Amino acid sequence: MRRRDFFPALAAPAALPTDSVFQKDPERYWLQLRKEQFYLPETRAFMNNGSLGVAPRPVMKAVQDYMENAAALTIPEYEYPRWGYENLDAHRAEAAEYLGCRKEDLAFTHNATEALSTIAAGIDLKPGDEVLSTNQEHTSGRAGWLLKQARYGTTFREVPMPLPPPSPDALAEALLKEIGPKTKVLFFSGILSSSGIVMPIRKICDAARARGIVTVVDGAHVNGQIPIRIDEMGCDYYAGSPHKWMFAPAGCGILWGGRRCWSGCGRRL
């Protein structure tokens, strides 16, 4: 058996069904999209539960093409396959345009968990300093702060969120009213993974900044769900996972740090 037989080439993806198909028969449109653009067998329903979205055929084909070209050393912009230390300027520029931020403030990670853990590990906190959060955060988002608490004596405190909330202002108030003299960081999800509730990000971040508190937003469930411009969110740090709702392949994450923290917010990475 030839080695290539172990990794058969992926067929070129079919063209997307046209708008005319959707106008005439929406059900046929979605069935065609599902059958031709994804590898899922008919026995499985794709609900995109937010843990790891299923990458469509065009994405998988692009990944395979890249791996083959890298192995053959035929990628024009690189002398050899990616080893993890490239600046990826062109890629970051394209992502930054979509996310609404500067390329220079954006880094790629493997997922939001890695990005959040990097942020938590890098922010300068002293024993007794408090990280204030909600009681609806994802386990992996909390992990970096709990590790910092165990290692350095900081405090990670969770605030109960009103569920269901009577208004966005009620969500902001529940968190902001718990800010105390030891609170140095406010960490919360832009969209709560447990319920899908959209948090009033700008309102919370503006109020925290007025008190000199650093804000970290877990955006794992934000990208692909609601329109965002990171530069307009008001937060200091942001983490995301494009492989959840944006059809990116597994192992794609983003870490954003605003200019305020690079230039002197006092708790920098």
PLY file of the C-alpha trace (Angstrom):
ply
format ascii 1.0
element vertex 269
property float x
property float y
property float z
element edge 268
property int vertex1
property int vertex2
end_header
0.00 0.00 0.00
1.25 3.46 -0.87
1.70 5.95 1.94
-0.69 8.39 0.28
-3.45 5.79 0.49
-3.47 6.28 4.25
-4.47 9.93 3.71
-6.69 10.05 0.65
-7.12 13.46 -0.93
-10.30 15.30 -0.07
-12.57 15.97 -3.01
-13.09 19.59 -3.99
-16.11 20.99 -2.10
-19.31 21.51 -4.04
-20.40 25.06 -4.77
-22.79 26.58 -2.27
-26.46 26.31 -3.23
-27.71 29.50 -4.84
-30.07 32.06 -3.39
-32.65 31.02 -5.97
-32.79 27.57 -4.37
-33.45 29.18 -1.02
-36.19 31.40 -2.43
-37.97 28.47 -4.09
-37.48 25.80 -1.44
-35.73 26.77 1.83
-35.88 23.21 3.16
-34.10 21.89 0.09
-31.51 24.65 0.41
-30.57 23.69 3.97
-30.59 19.97 3.22
-28.31 20.52 0.25
-26.02 22.73 2.30
-25.78 20.11 5.03
-25.20 17.21 2.66
-22.67 18.86 0.36
-20.71 21.11 2.73
-20.21 18.88 5.78
-18.86 15.39 6.40
-21.50 14.50 8.96
-23.42 11.28 8.20
-27.16 11.59 7.76
-27.67 9.88 11.12
-26.24 12.92 12.94
-27.78 16.35 13.35
-25.45 19.33 13.46
-26.58 21.61 16.28
-23.20 23.37 16.86
-23.30 23.07 20.63
-20.53 25.60 21.07
-17.89 23.18 22.35
-16.42 22.49 18.95
-18.24 23.31 15.75
-17.92 20.88 12.86
-15.62 22.33 10.22
-17.17 22.31 6.71
-15.61 20.69 3.66
-13.98 23.86 2.24
-12.18 24.42 5.55
-10.95 20.85 5.77
-9.80 20.98 2.15
-7.86 24.17 2.86
-6.20 22.54 5.87
-5.20 19.51 3.82
-3.89 21.66 0.97
-1.80 23.66 3.41
-0.34 20.55 5.03
0.54 19.03 1.66
2.12 22.24 0.38
4.02 22.67 3.62
5.35 19.12 3.40
6.46 19.81 -0.19
7.98 23.18 0.79
5.90 24.92 -1.85
4.26 27.62 0.29
5.54 30.92 -1.13
5.55 32.94 2.10
7.47 30.34 4.14
10.76 28.60 3.58
9.51 25.65 5.61
6.26 24.53 7.31
4.92 26.53 10.23
6.80 25.78 13.42
4.90 28.16 15.65
7.06 31.29 15.79
5.94 33.12 12.65
4.41 36.58 13.08
1.53 35.69 10.72
1.11 39.35 9.83
-1.17 38.77 6.86
-3.36 36.38 8.81
-3.58 38.70 11.81
-4.39 41.66 9.57
-7.33 39.80 8.03
-8.60 38.63 11.42
-8.18 42.11 12.89
-10.27 43.64 10.13
-13.09 41.21 10.88
-12.81 41.59 14.67
-12.51 45.38 14.63
-9.10 45.85 16.19
-5.46 46.59 15.40
-3.32 43.77 14.07
-0.60 44.73 16.56
-2.93 44.01 19.49
-3.94 40.56 18.26
-2.28 37.18 18.79
-3.34 33.69 17.76
-3.64 30.88 20.31
-5.04 27.36 20.18
-8.34 28.29 21.89
-9.94 30.76 24.28
-8.84 28.67 27.26
-5.18 29.09 26.35
-5.70 32.81 25.77
-7.47 33.32 29.10
-4.88 31.29 30.98
-2.13 33.39 29.41
-3.90 36.58 30.45
-4.48 35.34 34.01
-0.87 34.22 34.36
0.49 37.49 33.00
-1.49 40.09 34.91
0.49 41.37 37.89
-1.54 40.69 41.02
-0.41 40.59 44.64
-1.63 38.43 47.54
-5.06 39.64 48.60
-5.90 41.23 45.26
-9.33 40.18 44.02
-10.57 38.96 40.67
-14.33 39.46 40.54
-16.40 37.26 38.22
-19.86 35.79 37.69
-21.09 32.40 38.83
-21.87 31.48 35.21
-18.35 31.22 33.82
-17.04 28.22 31.91
-14.78 25.91 33.91
-11.79 26.47 31.64
-12.20 30.23 31.85
-12.07 30.09 35.64
-9.08 27.74 35.73
-6.33 30.30 35.20
-7.64 32.54 37.97
-8.05 29.63 40.38
-4.48 28.56 39.67
-3.27 32.09 40.36
-5.25 32.06 43.60
-3.65 28.78 44.68
-0.13 29.87 43.77
-0.03 33.52 44.75
-2.76 34.12 47.32
-5.04 36.22 45.14
-8.81 35.88 45.51
-11.28 34.71 42.89
-14.84 35.65 43.85
-18.00 34.77 41.93
-21.15 36.88 41.92
-24.58 35.24 41.38
-26.28 36.44 38.23
-30.06 37.04 38.14
-31.55 34.28 35.97
-33.57 35.09 34.04
-32.39 38.71 34.13
-35.11 41.37 34.10
-32.87 43.63 31.97
-29.28 44.07 30.76
-28.83 46.75 33.39
-29.66 44.20 36.08
-26.79 42.01 34.90
-24.35 44.92 34.99
-25.58 46.09 38.39
-25.29 42.62 39.92
-21.61 42.53 39.04
-20.63 46.16 39.53
-22.18 46.54 42.96
-19.86 43.82 44.28
-16.70 45.74 43.40
-14.68 46.35 46.54
-11.40 48.03 47.52
-9.42 44.86 46.75
-10.98 44.27 43.32
-8.30 44.62 40.65
-9.74 42.57 37.77
-13.26 42.03 36.45
-13.58 38.80 34.45
-16.81 37.79 32.68
-18.12 36.18 29.50
-19.53 38.29 26.71
-22.14 35.57 26.20
-22.72 33.21 29.11
-22.05 29.65 27.97
-24.61 28.14 30.35
-27.59 30.16 29.11
-26.68 32.16 26.00
-27.37 35.44 27.82
-25.62 38.39 26.18
-23.88 40.51 28.80
-23.81 44.35 28.55
-20.08 44.36 27.87
-19.52 48.06 27.23
-21.54 49.19 30.23
-19.60 46.91 32.58
-16.21 47.73 31.10
-16.76 51.49 31.16
-17.82 51.41 34.80
-14.85 49.21 35.74
-12.36 51.41 33.90
-13.67 54.48 35.71
-12.61 52.74 38.92
-9.21 51.70 37.62
-10.14 48.03 37.30
-8.82 45.85 34.48
-11.48 43.98 32.47
-11.05 40.58 30.82
-13.81 39.32 28.51
-14.24 35.66 27.62
-15.54 35.89 24.06
-15.55 32.16 23.30
-19.23 32.29 22.37
-19.29 35.83 20.99
-17.57 35.56 17.59
-20.04 34.37 14.99
-23.03 34.97 17.26
-23.29 38.74 17.45
-21.51 41.53 15.56
-18.50 42.84 17.48
-15.79 45.48 17.16
-13.29 44.70 19.90
-11.88 48.23 19.91
-15.35 49.50 20.79
-16.08 47.03 23.60
-14.16 48.96 26.23
-12.40 45.91 27.67
-8.67 45.56 28.33
-8.30 41.92 27.28
-10.41 39.65 25.10
-10.20 35.93 24.26
-12.06 34.02 21.55
-12.43 30.61 19.91
-13.25 30.81 16.17
-13.57 27.03 15.99
-16.86 27.20 17.89
-19.27 29.26 15.80
-17.16 30.40 12.86
-16.38 27.04 11.22
-12.64 27.38 11.80
-10.67 24.14 12.20
-9.91 22.87 15.69
-7.06 24.60 17.46
-7.89 28.21 16.59
-8.01 30.89 19.27
-7.45 34.62 19.63
-5.95 36.80 22.35
-6.39 40.56 22.20
-4.82 43.11 24.50
-5.73 46.77 24.23
-3.23 49.63 23.97
-4.17 50.83 27.45
-2.60 47.74 28.97
0.45 47.80 26.76
1.12 51.41 27.71
0.59 51.46 31.45
-2.61 50.15 33.00
-0.35 48.85 35.77
-1.17 45.17 35.29
0.35 44.15 32.02
1.10 40.81 30.43
0 1
1 2
2 3
3 4
4 5
5 6
6 7
7 8
8 9
9 10
10 11
11 12
12 13
13 14
14 15
15 16
16 17
17 18
18 19
19 20
20 21
21 22
22 23
23 24
24 25
25 26
26 27
27 28
28 29
29 30
30 31
31 32
32 33
33 34
34 35
35 36
36 37
37 38
38 39
39 40
40 41
41 42
42 43
43 44
44 45
45 46
46 47
47 48
48 49
49 50
50 51
51 52
52 53
53 54
54 55
55 56
56 57
57 58
58 59
59 60
60 61
61 62
62 63
63 64
64 65
65 66
66 67
67 68
68 69
69 70
70 71
71 72
72 73
73 74
74 75
75 76
76 77
77 78
78 79
79 80
80 81
81 82
82 83
83 84
84 85
85 86
86 87
87 88
88 89
89 90
90 91
91 92
92 93
93 94
94 95
95 96
96 97
97 98
98 99
99 100
100 101
101 102
102 103
103 104
104 105
105 106
106 107
107 108
108 109
109 110
110 111
111 112
112 113
113 114
114 115
115 116
116 117
117 118
118 119
119 120
120 121
121 122
122 123
123 124
124 125
125 126
126 127
127 128
128 129
129 130
130 131
131 132
132 133
133 134
134 135
135 136
136 137
137 138
138 139
139 140
140 141
141 142
142 143
143 144
144 145
145 146
146 147
147 148
148 149
149 150
150 151
151 152
152 153
153 154
154 155
155 156
156 157
157 158
158 159
159 160
160 161
161 162
162 163
163 164
164 165
165 166
166 167
167 168
168 169
169 170
170 171
171 172
172 173
173 174
174 175
175 176
176 177
177 178
178 179
179 180
180 181
181 182
182 183
183 184
184 185
185 186
186 187
187 188
188 189
189 190
190 191
191 192
192 193
193 194
194 195
195 196
196 197
197 198
198 199
199 200
200 201
201 202
202 203
203 204
204 205
205 206
206 207
207 208
208 209
209 210
210 211
211 212
212 213
213 214
214 215
215 216
216 217
217 218
218 219
219 220
220 221
221 222
222 223
223 224
224 225
225 226
226 227
227 228
228 229
229 230
230 231
231 232
232 233
233 234
234 235
235 236
236 237
237 238
238 239
239 240
240 241
241 242
242 243
243 244
244 245
245 246
246 247
247 248
248 249
249 250
250 251
251 252
252 253
253 254
254 255
255 256
256 257
257 258
258 259
259 260
260 261
261 262
262 263
263 264
264 265
265 266
266 267
267 268
